Amino acid sequence: MIDTSVNLKMNRPIERCFECDEESRYYNVFISPTNERKIVCWECLSNVEKGFTARYGYSRGAKSRGKK
């Protein structure tokens, strides 16, 4: 079993996300076959995994809008 508290205590440098262009200490680094690094923050990665890639602050209207 992996102790996740050890990973959170690491002093990682703050990096800029490739997707949202915001600085974050919590990110994943993906390395392409051409040895290019792509840094993606946890929030962008979770949005892609959920299939929800709308802008920040997006909210859906009521489903009953327009019905009587």
Buried (B, 14 or more C-beta within 10 A) or exposed (E): EEEEEEEEEEEEEEBEBBBBEEEBEEBEEEEEEEEEEEBBBEBBBEBEEEEEEEEEEEEEEEEEEEEE
